[in-house]
Amino acid sequence: MTKALLNHRAEGPVSAPALLLGPSLGTSYALWDKVAPELSAAHRVIRWDLPGHGGSAAELIGPGATVGDLAALVLALADALGVERFAYAGVSLGGAVGLHLAAHHPERVSSLAVVCSSAHFNGAQPWRERAALVRREGLAELAAGADARWFTPGFTVPELVADHRDADPGAYAACCDALAAFDLRKLLPQISAPTLAVAGREDPATPPAHLREIADAVPGAALVEIPGASHLAPAERPEAVLTALRAHFDGDARRGTEVRRQVLGDAHVDRAQARQSAFTARFQDFISRYAWGEIWTDPTLSRRERSMITLTALVAHGHLDELAMHVRAARRNGLTPEEIAAVLLQTAVYCGVPAANAAFATAQRVLAEEGPADGGV
């Protein structure tokens, strides 16, 4: 008889690289509702439910379970779907599963993101006590306090709270057993998959220090802190989580973000990311992936040459706000004020004197603001 699989949902092209998404304790794969559809544009996204949560059978787990047991269920799901190697992102307990997979099955995990999670969960006793409480009294009391544990004040996602209330108490308690026994700190330096740690700055359950511990111990790992996010960051700040995951999992976007920061400066990119919304997220991804990740990284032309071409194009179309930004970028790319002036003089011939006149005024203002030193780098 074939063993039951974890309940799951697959989205995106079957031929695309696989990305598995793991949930936190007390939630279902609905935790990823605001992130998974966007990620599925470039990945085969497979999100799964913990045993006894959402649509997964409670019988898949029992008392004394470990995170390794949950990881085995995830591997069984991947095998059944024909997924040999995958990227992985998980929240809280789902993140712990990802750490276990990366440490014990490195051949399966191509890259890893650990979201609002930890390499340990503050000792075994609190989780043993919670497991005993749930086995004795059920989940009603815990579900009533879910908002305070999961979200910043005034924010909620009723569907996720309902998932908590409707979870199977025995399976939930077994997941608590797994958290009680989990401590992967000694194995963190052995993780070889490119790793991103994502912290909710307002998270009381796994505060940023826990994610920083992972980022410091895993070779080459990076840390992103998300302001205004508590423990379930993908539900509370989906745009920020999406930006972080895309930059980590998508090579062109990651390279593009790096180059964009080098050329335009951290302050500009930080402002653009802070203004990002669900409406603009795909456009920002397009800019990072295509303009900066493919065009500006092409070694055929130097960055100095690209700056000169960009200045000319912006003058021709009268995009003075963009021109101001790229005058600053040109200074970062090594152009002197004299060289910028020569480019603008060239535009007077081929783009017209009125366009060049406006461009000179814009450039003169920017260069005066930047000062004579090094272009404000």
N, C-alpha and C positions, 0 to 999 in steps of 0.2 A: 504494500500500500504506500502510495506517494505521500510524503509528509507535507502538511499544509505550508504554504509560503506566507510571508508577511504581506498584508494588504498593501497595495502600492498603486501609484498612478504614474504613467509614462507620458511624456510630452516631448515634442520636437522630432526632427528627422531621425529615423532609425540609423541612418548612416553617419550621423554626427557623433562626436566624442561623447562618451557617457559621463554624466554628472549625477551622483547620488546625493540626496538631501535627507538628513536625519532630523527627527523632531526632538523636542524636550519632553521631560516627564509630564504627564497630564494633558498633553495636546495630541493632535493628529497631524497628518500631512497638510491640513488646512493652514498650519502655521506659515507655510511658504506660499500661500495664495497670491500675495502681492509681489512676489519675487520670481517664482518659478516660470510663469508665462514669458517673461522677458528673457530669462536665461535660456529658455528653450529655442530662442531664435538661432543660437549657435551651438546648442548642446542637445543631446538626448537626455532630458531631465527625468530622473526616476526618484520620486519621493515615496517614503514608506511610513507605515504606522508601527509603533511599538506594540508588542503583544498586549491584548486586552484594551487597546486604544483604537479609536476609529473603527476600521473594519478588520483588524487583525484578531485572530483567535486567541483567547486567554490561555489556552492549553499549550501554547508555544513556549511558555516559561513557567517555572515553578519556584517554590521557596528555596532560598540559598543561591539564586541565579547570580551570574557574574556578567560584567560587561563583555567578557570573552564569549559568553553564550549568545548575547545579542549580536555581536560581530559575526558569529557563525551563521546566524539567521540571515544577516545581510549578505554574506557571501553566497549562501544557498539561493537567495533571490537573484543575485547577479548571475550566478551559474545558470539558473533556470531561464533567464532572459538572454543568455548568450553573451554576457558582458564579461570579458576577461580582465580588462584594466579600466579604471575609472578615476575621475576626479571625485572628491567627496567634500561636502560641507555639512556640518551638523551643529545643532543648538543644544547646549547643556548636556544632558545624557547622550543625545545624538552626537555631540562633539566628542564626548568620551569614547564612543564607539569608533569614531574616525581616528582618534589617537591610537587606540588599540590596533586597528587595522593597519595603520601606517607603521607602527612599531613591530607587529608580529607578521604582517603579510605585505611587506614593502613592494613585492612584485605586482601587487594588485592595484596599488594606489599611486596614481600619476601626480596628483597634487592634492593639497589638503587645506581646508579652511575650518577653523575651530571658532565658533561663534558663541559668545556668552557662556563659556564652558570652563573647564579646569582639568588639570592633571590629577587633582584630588578634590574632594568635596567636604572639607572641614571635619574630617574624622568620621568614624563609623557610628558612634553612639546616637547622634541626632537622627540618622537614617533608620537605625534599628528601632528607635522609639516611634518614628513615623510609621514604619511598617507595622509595628504592633498596634498602633492606634487605628490604622486603616483596616487591618484584619478584624479588629474588635468592633469598630463603629462605622465603617464605611467611609465614603469620600465627601459626604455633605459638608462637614465642618471645614475641611481643607479647601474645597471648591469655593466656599463662601469667602475665603480670604485670598483667593487666587489673584485678584486685581492688585492687591498691595504687594504681593511677591513678584508679580510679572511685569507691571507697568508703572510709569510715572503717574503721580496723582492726577485724576480727572480723565485718564485714558483707559479704554477697555476694548476688548473684542469679544462680544457676547458669545459668538460661536465657539471660541476657544475655551471660555469658561464652561460652556455646556459640554465640550469634550471632556474636560476635567471631571465634571459631575457624573458623566455617563461611563467613565472608564471602569473596567472590572477591578474591584478592590483587591482580589488575590493577585492579579497580574501587576497592578500598581505597586503592591507591597513587595513583590518579587523584584521589581525594578529598583525599589528602595534598597533591597538587599544588595543589588549590583552596585549601586552608588556607595553603599557602606564599605564594600570591599575594594573599591577602586582606588589605586594610587600608582600612577605611571611615571612619577617624577624621575626615577632612576633610569628609565628607558628613553626619555626625551632626547638626549644627545645622539641616540642611535637612529632617529627618524631622518630619512634621507629625502622624502618627498618635499618639494617646495611648499612651505607652510605659511599661512596667514592666520594670525590671531585677531579676532574682532571683539572688542569690548564695548558694552554699553556703559557710558560714563556714570549713569545713575543706577547701576545694577547692584543691589544689595546681596544677591545670592552668589554670583561669581564676579566680584568687583574687578576693575581693570588690573589690579595687582596680580590676580590669578592668570590673566591672559599675558601679562608682561612676563611672568615666570615661564610660560610656555615659549614666548618669543625669544627670551634670553637663552633658553636651554637648547632649543632646536636649531641646528646649524642653518644660518641664512634666513631664519624666519623673520617676518615683518609683523608689526602691530598697528592696528587702526583702532582709535577710540571714537565712538559715535556719541556726540552730545545729544541730550534729550532722549536717550534710550535707556530703558531698564533691562530686564532679563530676556524679554522676547523681542529683541531688536528687529528681526525680519517683519514682525507685525506692526511694531510701533514706528520704526523709521525705515520703511522698505526701500526708499530711493537711495539712502546712504549705504545700506547693506548691499543693494544691487551694484552701486558704483564700486564698492570695495571688492566684491566677488568678481565682477567683470574684469577689473584691473588685474586681479590675481590669476584668474583662470584663462583669460584671453590674452595670448602673447602679444598680438599687435596692439591691443588696447593698453596693455601694461607698458610696453615700450613707448607707445604714443604719449601716455601720461607723463612718463619720465622726460621725454623730449619736450613736451609742451611746457613742463615746469622749467626746464633749462632755458628755453627760448623766451617764454612770456613771464616767467617769474612765479614763485610760490603764491604770492599774494593774489595775483590775477586768477590762477587756477583754483585756489581756495574759495575765492568769491564765486566763481562759476559753479563749483560743486555745491556750495551752500545754497545757491539759488535753484539748484536742480529740483525738478518736481517730476511726478509721473508723466506729465505732459511733455517735458523736455528731455526725459532720460534717454530715449533712443537717439535723439539728435546729439546729445553729449557723447554717447557711445560712438556714434558715427564719426564725430570730430576726432575723438581719441584714437579710434581704430584706423580710420582711413587717412585723414589729413595728416595727423601727427605720427601714426604708427606705420604708415606705408610711404607716404610722399616725403615727409620731412626726414625720414630715416634712410631714404635711398641714397647711397654713397656717390651716385653719379655726379651730383652737384654738391658743393660745399654749403654750409649754412650761410656764409657770407653771400654767396651767389643767390641762394634762395631768398635771402632778405632783400636783395636788390630787385629781384623779379617781383616779389610780393609788393614792395613799395610802388613799383611801376603800375601793377595791376590795380592797386587800391586808388592811386591817383586817377587813373583812366576812368574808373567807375564812380569817383567822387565819394568814396567811403572814408570820410575824414576821421570818424571815431576809431575805426579799425586801423587807419593810417597812424594815428597817435600811438596806439598799442604796438604797432610794428616798427615805428621809429625807435621805441624803447628796446624792442627785440633786436633790431639791427645793431644797436650799441652793444647788447650782450653778445651778439654774433661777431663782434670785432670791427664793425664799420666806424670810421671816424666821422665827426660832423662834416668835415670837408667832403668825404666820400658820399655821405647822404645828400649833401647839397648838389654834388655832381649828378647823382641819380635823378634828383628832382629837376635839375636843369635839362637833362636829357628828355624828361617827360614833357617839358614845355614845347619841344619840337614835335613830338609824336602824339601827345595827348591834348595839347592845346595850352595856350598861355593862361586862360582863366583857371583851368584845373591846376596847373602848376603854381599859380599865385596862391590859391587856397591851401595847397599842399605845403608851400614854403611857410605860410603863417602858422599852420598846425605844427610843423616840424620845429620851427623856431621856438614856439611855446614849450614843446616837450623837452627840447634840448636845454632850454633855460632852467626848467624844473629839475632835469637830471643833473645839471652841473657839469663842470669840466673834467671830473675825475675819471670814473670807469664806467659811465653809463648807468650807474645805480645798481650794479650787480651786488 
